Amino acid sequence: MIGGSLIVLGFYSRPAAFIASGTMAFAYFIAHAPQNFFPLLNRGDAAILFCFLFLYIAAAGPGAFSINKK
């Protein structure tokens, strides 16, 4: 909840998004991948989507309307 709030507000969003991306990858491999590797078959498509979305935010930055823009 804290990481999501930081990402939405744009306050230290790069580190928060990187940690959230790792958390979603961990959640996918622990909860969904043992059933089946493919996300459509094991219902892990949301975890993969959020993992790559957070990884994009970590790479691209928070944007123009963030609290600590540079």
N, CA, C and O atoms as a Maestro MAE file, in Angstrom:
{
 s_m_m2io_version
 :::
 2.0.0
}

f_m_ct {
 s_m_title
 :::
 protein
 m_atom[280] {
  # First column is atom index #
  i_m_mmod_type
  r_m_x_coord
  r_m_y_coord
  r_m_z_coord
  i_m_residue_number
  s_m_chain_name
  s_m_pdb_residue_name
  s_m_pdb_atom_name
  i_m_atomic_number
  :::
  1 25 0.814 -1.185 0.000 1 A "MET " " N  " 7
  2 3 0.000 0.000 0.000 1 A "MET " " CA " 6
  3 2 0.863 1.257 0.000 1 A "MET " " C  " 6
  4 15 0.516 2.258 -0.627 1 A "MET " " O  " 8
  5 25 1.967 1.199 0.692 2 A "ILE " " N  " 7
  6 3 2.859 2.359 0.732 2 A "ILE " " CA " 6
  7 2 3.517 2.550 -0.626 2 A "ILE " " C  " 6
  8 15 3.614 3.674 -1.118 2 A "ILE " " O  " 8
  9 25 3.972 1.451 -1.235 3 A "GLY " " N  " 7
  10 3 4.609 1.552 -2.543 3 A "GLY " " CA " 6
  11 2 3.654 2.078 -3.603 3 A "GLY " " C  " 6
  12 15 4.041 2.905 -4.428 3 A "GLY " " O  " 8
  13 25 2.418 1.611 -3.590 4 A "GLY " " N  " 7
  14 3 1.426 2.104 -4.546 4 A "GLY " " CA " 6
  15 2 1.130 3.576 -4.366 4 A "GLY " " C  " 6
  16 15 0.953 4.300 -5.346 4 A "GLY " " O  " 8
  17 25 1.075 4.027 -3.120 5 A "SER " " N  " 7
  18 3 0.849 5.446 -2.862 5 A "SER " " CA " 6
  19 2 2.023 6.288 -3.342 5 A "SER " " C  " 6
  20 15 1.826 7.370 -3.896 5 A "SER " " O  " 8
  21 25 3.243 5.801 -3.135 6 A "LEU " " N  " 7
  22 3 4.411 6.533 -3.605 6 A "LEU " " CA " 6
  23 2 4.436 6.618 -5.124 6 A "LEU " " C  " 6
  24 15 4.809 7.650 -5.682 6 A "LEU " " O  " 8
  25 25 4.044 5.549 -5.793 7 A "ILE " " N  " 7
  26 3 4.034 5.547 -7.253 7 A "ILE " " CA " 6
  27 2 2.977 6.502 -7.781 7 A "ILE " " C  " 6
  28 15 3.236 7.247 -8.727 7 A "ILE " " O  " 8
  29 25 1.803 6.492 -7.194 8 A "VAL " " N  " 7
  30 3 0.720 7.372 -7.657 8 A "VAL " " CA " 6
  31 2 1.073 8.842 -7.450 8 A "VAL " " C  " 6
  32 15 0.806 9.673 -8.318 8 A "VAL " " O  " 8
  33 25 1.663 9.162 -6.316 9 A "LEU " " N  " 7
  34 3 2.011 10.556 -6.030 9 A "LEU " " CA " 6
  35 2 3.269 11.004 -6.760 9 A "LEU " " C  " 6
  36 15 3.470 12.202 -6.960 9 A "LEU " " O  " 8
  37 25 4.105 10.077 -7.154 10 A "GLY " " N  " 7
  38 3 5.339 10.434 -7.834 10 A "GLY " " CA " 6
  39 2 6.437 10.833 -6.878 10 A "GLY " " C  " 6
  40 15 7.327 11.599 -7.247 10 A "GLY " " O  " 8
  41 25 6.396 10.340 -5.676 11 A "PHE " " N  " 7
  42 3 7.397 10.647 -4.656 11 A "PHE " " CA " 6
  43 2 8.271 9.415 -4.479 11 A "PHE " " C  " 6
  44 15 7.821 8.399 -3.948 11 A "PHE " " O  " 8
  45 25 9.532 9.506 -4.927 12 A "TYR " " N  " 7
  46 3 10.442 8.346 -4.969 12 A "TYR " " CA " 6
  47 2 9.801 7.190 -5.723 12 A "TYR " " C  " 6
  48 15 9.817 6.046 -5.268 12 A "TYR " " O  " 8
  49 25 9.245 7.503 -6.865 13 A "SER " " N  " 7
  50 3 8.503 6.485 -7.597 13 A "SER " " CA " 6
  51 2 9.413 5.475 -8.290 13 A "SER " " C  " 6
  52 15 9.005 4.330 -8.479 13 A "SER " " O  " 8
  53 25 10.621 5.852 -8.673 14 A "ARG " " N  " 7
  54 3 11.503 4.877 -9.325 14 A "ARG " " CA " 6
  55 2 11.874 3.730 -8.391 14 A "ARG " " C  " 6
  56 15 11.706 2.574 -8.778 14 A "ARG " " O  " 8
  57 25 12.370 3.988 -7.181 15 A "PRO " " N  " 7
  58 3 12.670 2.850 -6.300 15 A "PRO " " CA " 6
  59 2 11.418 2.078 -5.880 15 A "PRO " " C  " 6
  60 15 11.448 0.852 -5.772 15 A "PRO " " O  " 8
  61 25 10.324 2.796 -5.646 16 A "ALA " " N  " 7
  62 3 9.090 2.116 -5.243 16 A "ALA " " CA " 6
  63 2 8.562 1.233 -6.369 16 A "ALA " " C  " 6
  64 15 8.088 0.128 -6.109 16 A "ALA " " O  " 8
  65 25 8.635 1.697 -7.610 17 A "ALA " " N  " 7
  66 3 8.170 0.904 -8.746 17 A "ALA " " CA " 6
  67 2 9.078 -0.294 -8.979 17 A "ALA " " C  " 6
  68 15 8.602 -1.364 -9.357 17 A "ALA " " O  " 8
  69 25 10.380 -0.129 -8.759 18 A "PHE " " N  " 7
  70 3 11.304 -1.255 -8.927 18 A "PHE " " CA " 6
  71 2 11.021 -2.339 -7.893 18 A "PHE " " C  " 6
  72 15 11.031 -3.525 -8.221 18 A "PHE " " O  " 8
  73 25 10.772 -1.948 -6.663 19 A "ILE " " N  " 7
  74 3 10.450 -2.920 -5.610 19 A "ILE " " CA " 6
  75 2 9.098 -3.573 -5.887 19 A "ILE " " C  " 6
  76 15 8.939 -4.778 -5.688 19 A "ILE " " O  " 8
  77 25 8.127 -2.788 -6.345 20 A "ALA " " N  " 7
  78 3 6.811 -3.346 -6.665 20 A "ALA " " CA " 6
  79 2 6.897 -4.318 -7.844 20 A "ALA " " C  " 6
  80 15 6.188 -5.325 -7.870 20 A "ALA " " O  " 8
  81 25 7.753 -4.024 -8.810 21 A "SER " " N  " 7
  82 3 7.933 -4.933 -9.938 21 A "SER " " CA " 6
  83 2 8.512 -6.261 -9.474 21 A "SER " " C  " 6
  84 15 8.056 -7.321 -9.901 21 A "SER " " O  " 8
  85 25 9.500 -6.209 -8.617 22 A "GLY " " N  " 7
  86 3 10.067 -7.440 -8.071 22 A "GLY " " CA " 6
  87 2 9.069 -8.221 -7.242 22 A "GLY " " C  " 6
  88 15 9.058 -9.452 -7.269 22 A "GLY " " O  " 8
  89 25 8.237 -7.514 -6.510 23 A "THR " " N  " 7
  90 3 7.219 -8.165 -5.699 23 A "THR " " CA " 6
  91 2 6.202 -8.893 -6.576 23 A "THR " " C  " 6
  92 15 5.785 -10.006 -6.254 23 A "THR " " O  " 8
  93 25 5.803 -8.268 -7.679 24 A "MET " " N  " 7
  94 3 4.842 -8.909 -8.567 24 A "MET " " CA " 6
  95 2 5.460 -10.095 -9.303 24 A "MET " " C  " 6
  96 15 4.779 -11.090 -9.547 24 A "MET " " O  " 8
  97 25 6.738 -10.002 -9.658 25 A "ALA " " N  " 7
  98 3 7.408 -11.154 -10.280 25 A "ALA " " CA " 6
  99 2 7.507 -12.307 -9.289 25 A "ALA " " C  " 6
  100 15 7.289 -13.462 -9.655 25 A "ALA " " O  " 8
  101 25 7.830 -12.003 -8.052 26 A "PHE " " N  " 7
  102 3 7.896 -13.023 -7.007 26 A "PHE " " CA " 6
  103 2 6.526 -13.664 -6.789 26 A "PHE " " C  " 6
  104 15 6.420 -14.881 -6.640 26 A "PHE " " O  " 8
  105 25 5.480 -12.839 -6.771 27 A "ALA " " N  " 7
  106 3 4.120 -13.360 -6.588 27 A "ALA " " CA " 6
  107 2 3.725 -14.272 -7.746 27 A "ALA " " C  " 6
  108 15 3.070 -15.292 -7.536 27 A "ALA " " O  " 8
  109 25 4.120 -13.910 -8.965 28 A "TYR " " N  " 7
  110 3 3.789 -14.758 -10.111 28 A "TYR " " CA " 6
  111 2 4.473 -16.115 -9.992 28 A "TYR " " C  " 6
  112 15 3.832 -17.151 -10.167 28 A "TYR " " O  " 8
  113 25 5.767 -16.113 -9.697 29 A "PHE " " N  " 7
  114 3 6.498 -17.374 -9.673 29 A "PHE " " CA " 6
  115 2 6.163 -18.231 -8.460 29 A "PHE " " C  " 6
  116 15 6.338 -19.449 -8.509 29 A "PHE " " O  " 8
  117 25 5.693 -17.637 -7.382 30 A "ILE " " N  " 7
  118 3 5.312 -18.428 -6.211 30 A "ILE " " CA " 6
  119 2 3.873 -18.951 -6.336 30 A "ILE " " C  " 6
  120 15 3.613 -20.121 -6.054 30 A "ILE " " O  " 8
  121 25 2.953 -18.099 -6.753 31 A "ALA " " N  " 7
  122 3 1.537 -18.475 -6.722 31 A "ALA " " CA " 6
  123 2 1.011 -19.045 -8.040 31 A "ALA " " C  " 6
  124 15 0.164 -19.938 -8.024 31 A "ALA " " O  " 8
  125 25 1.494 -18.547 -9.178 32 A "HIS " " N  " 7
  126 3 0.874 -18.922 -10.448 32 A "HIS " " CA " 6
  127 2 1.705 -19.892 -11.274 32 A "HIS " " C  " 6
  128 15 1.147 -20.801 -11.889 32 A "HIS " " O  " 8
  129 25 3.006 -19.725 -11.304 33 A "ALA " " N  " 7
  130 3 3.851 -20.545 -12.169 33 A "ALA " " CA " 6
  131 2 3.842 -22.029 -11.816 33 A "ALA " " C  " 6
  132 15 3.985 -22.840 -12.731 33 A "ALA " " O  " 8
  133 25 3.685 -22.450 -10.551 34 A "PRO " " N  " 7
  134 3 3.627 -23.898 -10.301 34 A "PRO " " CA " 6
  135 2 2.423 -24.600 -10.960 34 A "PRO " " C  " 6
  136 15 2.493 -25.795 -11.248 34 A "PRO " " O  " 8
  137 25 1.342 -23.882 -11.197 35 A "GLN " " N  " 7
  138 3 0.183 -24.496 -11.840 35 A "GLN " " CA " 6
  139 2 0.448 -24.736 -13.325 35 A "GLN " " C  " 6
  140 15 0.209 -25.829 -13.838 35 A "GLN " " O  " 8
  141 25 0.938 -23.715 -14.002 36 A "ASN " " N  " 7
  142 3 1.265 -23.774 -15.414 36 A "ASN " " CA " 6
  143 2 2.127 -22.557 -15.712 36 A "ASN " " C  " 6
  144 15 1.947 -21.519 -15.075 36 A "ASN " " O  " 8
  145 25 3.060 -22.647 -16.660 37 A "PHE " " N  " 7
  146 3 3.966 -21.533 -16.893 37 A "PHE " " CA " 6
  147 2 3.302 -20.373 -17.626 37 A "PHE " " C  " 6
  148 15 3.676 -19.220 -17.410 37 A "PHE " " O  " 8
  149 25 2.345 -20.647 -18.470 38 A "PHE " " N  " 7
  150 3 1.748 -19.611 -19.300 38 A "PHE " " CA " 6
  151 2 0.700 -18.816 -18.523 38 A "PHE " " C  " 6
  152 15 -0.165 -19.404 -17.874 38 A "PHE " " O  " 8
  153 25 0.772 -17.474 -18.583 39 A "PRO " " N  " 7
  154 3 -0.113 -16.636 -17.770 39 A "PRO " " CA " 6
  155 2 -1.601 -16.792 -18.076 39 A "PRO " " C  " 6
  156 15 -2.424 -16.670 -17.169 39 A "PRO " " O  " 8
  157 25 -1.963 -17.056 -19.317 40 A "LEU " " N  " 7
  158 3 -3.386 -17.206 -19.634 40 A "LEU " " CA " 6
  159 2 -3.971 -18.493 -19.073 40 A "LEU " " C  " 6
  160 15 -5.168 -18.564 -18.797 40 A "LEU " " O  " 8
  161 25 -3.146 -19.492 -18.905 41 A "LEU " " N  " 7
  162 3 -3.637 -20.767 -18.400 41 A "LEU " " CA " 6
  163 2 -3.634 -20.852 -16.876 41 A "LEU " " C  " 6
  164 15 -4.408 -21.617 -16.300 41 A "LEU " " O  " 8
  165 25 -2.768 -20.071 -16.212 42 A "ASN " " N  " 7
  166 3 -2.704 -20.139 -14.751 42 A "ASN " " CA " 6
  167 2 -3.301 -18.911 -14.069 42 A "ASN " " C  " 6
  168 15 -3.161 -18.748 -12.857 42 A "ASN " " O  " 8
  169 25 -3.958 -18.058 -14.825 43 A "ARG " " N  " 7
  170 3 -4.630 -16.851 -14.319 43 A "ARG " " CA " 6
  171 2 -3.650 -15.888 -13.651 43 A "ARG " " C  " 6
  172 15 -4.008 -15.216 -12.684 43 A "ARG " " O  " 8
  173 25 -2.436 -15.814 -14.149 44 A "GLY " " N  " 7
  174 3 -1.435 -14.907 -13.616 44 A "GLY " " CA " 6
  175 2 -1.179 -13.725 -14.515 44 A "GLY " " C  " 6
  176 15 -0.144 -13.067 -14.406 44 A "GLY " " O  " 8
  177 25 -2.122 -13.446 -15.414 45 A "ASP " " N  " 7
  178 3 -1.918 -12.363 -16.374 45 A "ASP " " CA " 6
  179 2 -1.869 -10.988 -15.704 45 A "ASP " " C  " 6
  180 15 -1.138 -10.112 -16.165 45 A "ASP " " O  " 8
  181 25 -2.614 -10.785 -14.649 46 A "ALA " " N  " 7
  182 3 -2.578 -9.490 -13.957 46 A "ALA " " CA " 6
  183 2 -1.236 -9.288 -13.249 46 A "ALA " " C  " 6
  184 15 -0.711 -8.174 -13.224 46 A "ALA " " O  " 8
  185 25 -0.688 -10.340 -12.686 47 A "ALA " " N  " 7
  186 3 0.607 -10.224 -12.014 47 A "ALA " " CA " 6
  187 2 1.703 -9.883 -13.013 47 A "ALA " " C  " 6
  188 15 2.562 -9.050 -12.723 47 A "ALA " " O  " 8
  189 25 1.688 -10.510 -14.178 48 A "ILE " " N  " 7
  190 3 2.677 -10.211 -15.207 48 A "ILE " " CA " 6
  191 2 2.491 -8.793 -15.737 48 A "ILE " " C  " 6
  192 15 3.469 -8.079 -15.959 48 A "ILE " " O  " 8
  193 25 1.246 -8.385 -15.939 49 A "LEU " " N  " 7
  194 3 0.962 -7.039 -16.429 49 A "LEU " " CA " 6
  195 2 1.496 -5.988 -15.465 49 A "LEU " " C  " 6
  196 15 2.174 -5.052 -15.888 49 A "LEU " " O  " 8
  197 25 1.199 -6.130 -14.180 50 A "PHE " " N  " 7
  198 3 1.666 -5.159 -13.202 50 A "PHE " " CA " 6
  199 2 3.179 -5.206 -13.034 50 A "PHE " " C  " 6
  200 15 3.803 -4.174 -12.784 50 A "PHE " " O  " 8
  201 25 3.773 -6.378 -13.167 51 A "CYS " " N  " 7
  202 3 5.226 -6.499 -13.079 51 A "CYS " " CA " 6
  203 2 5.896 -5.657 -14.160 51 A "CYS " " C  " 6
  204 15 6.809 -4.886 -13.863 51 A "CYS " " O  " 8
  205 25 5.459 -5.796 -15.400 52 A "PHE " " N  " 7
  206 3 6.071 -5.031 -16.484 52 A "PHE " " CA " 6
  207 2 5.665 -3.563 -16.462 52 A "PHE " " C  " 6
  208 15 6.444 -2.709 -16.887 52 A "PHE " " O  " 8
  209 25 4.485 -3.253 -15.986 53 A "LEU " " N  " 7
  210 3 4.076 -1.857 -15.858 53 A "LEU " " CA " 6
  211 2 4.930 -1.135 -14.819 53 A "LEU " " C  " 6
  212 15 5.384 -0.016 -15.058 53 A "LEU " " O  " 8
  213 25 5.148 -1.761 -13.682 54 A "PHE " " N  " 7
  214 3 6.002 -1.162 -12.662 54 A "PHE " " CA " 6
  215 2 7.447 -1.071 -13.127 54 A "PHE " " C  " 6
  216 15 8.143 -0.112 -12.793 54 A "PHE " " O  " 8
  217 25 7.906 -2.048 -13.889 55 A "LEU " " N  " 7
  218 3 9.265 -1.995 -14.425 55 A "LEU " " CA " 6
  219 2 9.406 -0.844 -15.420 55 A "LEU " " C  " 6
  220 15 10.452 -0.196 -15.470 55 A "LEU " " O  " 8
  221 25 8.381 -0.588 -16.199 56 A "TYR " " N  " 7
  222 3 8.394 0.559 -17.109 56 A "TYR " " CA " 6
  223 2 8.445 1.873 -16.337 56 A "TYR " " C  " 6
  224 15 9.205 2.773 -16.696 56 A "TYR " " O  " 8
  225 25 7.652 1.990 -15.294 57 A "ILE " " N  " 7
  226 3 7.661 3.217 -14.488 57 A "ILE " " CA " 6
  227 2 9.019 3.402 -13.822 57 A "ILE " " C  " 6
  228 15 9.497 4.529 -13.698 57 A "ILE " " O  " 8
  229 25 9.644 2.313 -13.394 58 A "ALA " " N  " 7
  230 3 10.967 2.420 -12.787 58 A "ALA " " CA " 6
  231 2 11.999 2.894 -13.804 58 A "ALA " " C  " 6
  232 15 12.927 3.618 -13.441 58 A "ALA " " O  " 8
  233 25 11.860 2.507 -15.058 59 A "ALA " " N  " 7
  234 3 12.818 2.911 -16.082 59 A "ALA " " CA " 6
  235 2 12.520 4.301 -16.634 59 A "ALA " " C  " 6
  236 15 13.444 5.081 -16.864 59 A "ALA " " O  " 8
  237 25 11.256 4.619 -16.849 60 A "ALA " " N  " 7
  238 3 10.884 5.879 -17.497 60 A "ALA " " CA " 6
  239 2 10.796 7.053 -16.531 60 A "ALA " " C  " 6
  240 15 10.992 8.199 -16.937 60 A "ALA " " O  " 8
  241 25 10.514 6.796 -15.298 61 A "GLY " " N  " 7
  242 3 10.372 7.888 -14.329 61 A "GLY " " CA " 6
  243 2 8.927 8.226 -14.070 61 A "GLY " " C  " 6
  244 15 8.029 7.696 -14.723 61 A "GLY " " O  " 8
  245 25 8.700 9.106 -13.119 62 A "PRO " " N  " 7
  246 3 7.339 9.376 -12.673 62 A "PRO " " CA " 6
  247 2 6.507 10.242 -13.602 62 A "PRO " " C  " 6
  248 15 5.286 10.093 -13.625 62 A "PRO " " O  " 8
  249 25 7.104 11.128 -14.359 63 A "GLY " " N  " 7
  250 3 6.341 11.983 -15.250 63 A "GLY " " CA " 6
  251 2 6.368 13.430 -14.822 63 A "GLY " " C  " 6
  252 15 7.033 13.798 -13.853 63 A "GLY " " O  " 8
  253 25 5.639 14.245 -15.554 64 A "ALA " " N  " 7
  254 3 5.688 15.693 -15.347 64 A "ALA " " CA " 6
  255 2 4.909 16.157 -14.124 64 A "ALA " " C  " 6
  256 15 5.216 17.220 -13.584 64 A "ALA " " O  " 8
  257 25 3.928 15.414 -13.673 65 A "PHE " " N  " 7
  258 3 3.071 15.850 -12.577 65 A "PHE " " CA " 6
  259 2 3.426 15.205 -11.239 65 A "PHE " " C  " 6
  260 15 2.572 15.109 -10.357 65 A "PHE " " O  " 8
  261 25 4.662 14.768 -11.079 66 A "SER " " N  " 7
  262 3 5.052 14.112 -9.826 66 A "SER " " CA " 6
  263 2 5.462 15.149 -8.785 66 A "SER " " C  " 6
  264 15 5.710 16.311 -9.108 66 A "SER " " O  " 8
  265 25 5.528 14.714 -7.551 67 A "ILE " " N  " 7
  266 3 5.891 15.615 -6.465 67 A "ILE " " CA " 6
  267 2 7.350 16.014 -6.536 67 A "ILE " " C  " 6
  268 15 7.671 17.189 -6.365 67 A "ILE " " O  " 8
  269 25 8.241 15.068 -6.786 68 A "ASN " " N  " 7
  270 3 9.676 15.403 -6.831 68 A "ASN " " CA " 6
  271 2 10.236 15.237 -8.227 68 A "ASN " " C  " 6
  272 15 11.150 14.444 -8.454 68 A "ASN " " O  " 8
  273 25 9.674 15.999 -9.169 69 A "LYS " " N  " 7
  274 3 10.176 15.938 -10.534 69 A "LYS " " CA " 6
  275 2 11.518 16.650 -10.629 69 A "LYS " " C  " 6
  276 15 11.819 17.566 -9.863 69 A "LYS " " O  " 8
  277 25 12.314 16.201 -11.592 70 A "LYS " " N  " 7
  278 3 13.650 16.791 -11.733 70 A "LYS " " CA " 6
  279 2 13.783 17.513 -13.030 70 A "LYS " " C  " 6
  280 15 14.841 18.072 -13.320 70 A "LYS " " O  " 8
  :::
 }
 m_bond[279] {
  # First column is bond index #
  i_m_from
  i_m_to
  i_m_order
  :::
  1 1 2 1
  2 2 3 1
  3 3 4 2
  4 3 5 1
  5 5 6 1
  6 6 7 1
  7 7 8 2
  8 7 9 1
  9 9 10 1
  10 10 11 1
  11 11 12 2
  12 11 13 1
  13 13 14 1
  14 14 15 1
  15 15 16 2
  16 15 17 1
  17 17 18 1
  18 18 19 1
  19 19 20 2
  20 19 21 1
  21 21 22 1
  22 22 23 1
  23 23 24 2
  24 23 25 1
  25 25 26 1
  26 26 27 1
  27 27 28 2
  28 27 29 1
  29 29 30 1
  30 30 31 1
  31 31 32 2
  32 31 33 1
  33 33 34 1
  34 34 35 1
  35 35 36 2
  36 35 37 1
  37 37 38 1
  38 38 39 1
  39 39 40 2
  40 39 41 1
  41 41 42 1
  42 42 43 1
  43 43 44 2
  44 43 45 1
  45 45 46 1
  46 46 47 1
  47 47 48 2
  48 47 49 1
  49 49 50 1
  50 50 51 1
  51 51 52 2
  52 51 53 1
  53 53 54 1
  54 54 55 1
  55 55 56 2
  56 55 57 1
  57 57 58 1
  58 58 59 1
  59 59 60 2
  60 59 61 1
  61 61 62 1
  62 62 63 1
  63 63 64 2
  64 63 65 1
  65 65 66 1
  66 66 67 1
  67 67 68 2
  68 67 69 1
  69 69 70 1
  70 70 71 1
  71 71 72 2
  72 71 73 1
  73 73 74 1
  74 74 75 1
  75 75 76 2
  76 75 77 1
  77 77 78 1
  78 78 79 1
  79 79 80 2
  80 79 81 1
  81 81 82 1
  82 82 83 1
  83 83 84 2
  84 83 85 1
  85 85 86 1
  86 86 87 1
  87 87 88 2
  88 87 89 1
  89 89 90 1
  90 90 91 1
  91 91 92 2
  92 91 93 1
  93 93 94 1
  94 94 95 1
  95 95 96 2
  96 95 97 1
  97 97 98 1
  98 98 99 1
  99 99 100 2
  100 99 101 1
  101 101 102 1
  102 102 103 1
  103 103 104 2
  104 103 105 1
  105 105 106 1
  106 106 107 1
  107 107 108 2
  108 107 109 1
  109 109 110 1
  110 110 111 1
  111 111 112 2
  112 111 113 1
  113 113 114 1
  114 114 115 1
  115 115 116 2
  116 115 117 1
  117 117 118 1
  118 118 119 1
  119 119 120 2
  120 119 121 1
  121 121 122 1
  122 122 123 1
  123 123 124 2
  124 123 125 1
  125 125 126 1
  126 126 127 1
  127 127 128 2
  128 127 129 1
  129 129 130 1
  130 130 131 1
  131 131 132 2
  132 131 133 1
  133 133 134 1
  134 134 135 1
  135 135 136 2
  136 135 137 1
  137 137 138 1
  138 138 139 1
  139 139 140 2
  140 139 141 1
  141 141 142 1
  142 142 143 1
  143 143 144 2
  144 143 145 1
  145 145 146 1
  146 146 147 1
  147 147 148 2
  148 147 149 1
  149 149 150 1
  150 150 151 1
  151 151 152 2
  152 151 153 1
  153 153 154 1
  154 154 155 1
  155 155 156 2
  156 155 157 1
  157 157 158 1
  158 158 159 1
  159 159 160 2
  160 159 161 1
  161 161 162 1
  162 162 163 1
  163 163 164 2
  164 163 165 1
  165 165 166 1
  166 166 167 1
  167 167 168 2
  168 167 169 1
  169 169 170 1
  170 170 171 1
  171 171 172 2
  172 171 173 1
  173 173 174 1
  174 174 175 1
  175 175 176 2
  176 175 177 1
  177 177 178 1
  178 178 179 1
  179 179 180 2
  180 179 181 1
  181 181 182 1
  182 182 183 1
  183 183 184 2
  184 183 185 1
  185 185 186 1
  186 186 187 1
  187 187 188 2
  188 187 189 1
  189 189 190 1
  190 190 191 1
  191 191 192 2
  192 191 193 1
  193 193 194 1
  194 194 195 1
  195 195 196 2
  196 195 197 1
  197 197 198 1
  198 198 199 1
  199 199 200 2
  200 199 201 1
  201 201 202 1
  202 202 203 1
  203 203 204 2
  204 203 205 1
  205 205 206 1
  206 206 207 1
  207 207 208 2
  208 207 209 1
  209 209 210 1
  210 210 211 1
  211 211 212 2
  212 211 213 1
  213 213 214 1
  214 214 215 1
  215 215 216 2
  216 215 217 1
  217 217 218 1
  218 218 219 1
  219 219 220 2
  220 219 221 1
  221 221 222 1
  222 222 223 1
  223 223 224 2
  224 223 225 1
  225 225 226 1
  226 226 227 1
  227 227 228 2
  228 227 229 1
  229 229 230 1
  230 230 231 1
  231 231 232 2
  232 231 233 1
  233 233 234 1
  234 234 235 1
  235 235 236 2
  236 235 237 1
  237 237 238 1
  238 238 239 1
  239 239 240 2
  240 239 241 1
  241 241 242 1
  242 242 243 1
  243 243 244 2
  244 243 245 1
  245 245 246 1
  246 246 247 1
  247 247 248 2
  248 247 249 1
  249 249 250 1
  250 250 251 1
  251 251 252 2
  252 251 253 1
  253 253 254 1
  254 254 255 1
  255 255 256 2
  256 255 257 1
  257 257 258 1
  258 258 259 1
  259 259 260 2
  260 259 261 1
  261 261 262 1
  262 262 263 1
  263 263 264 2
  264 263 265 1
  265 265 266 1
  266 266 267 1
  267 267 268 2
  268 267 269 1
  269 269 270 1
  270 270 271 1
  271 271 272 2
  272 271 273 1
  273 273 274 1
  274 274 275 1
  275 275 276 2
  276 275 277 1
  277 277 278 1
  278 278 279 1
  279 279 280 2
  :::
 }
}
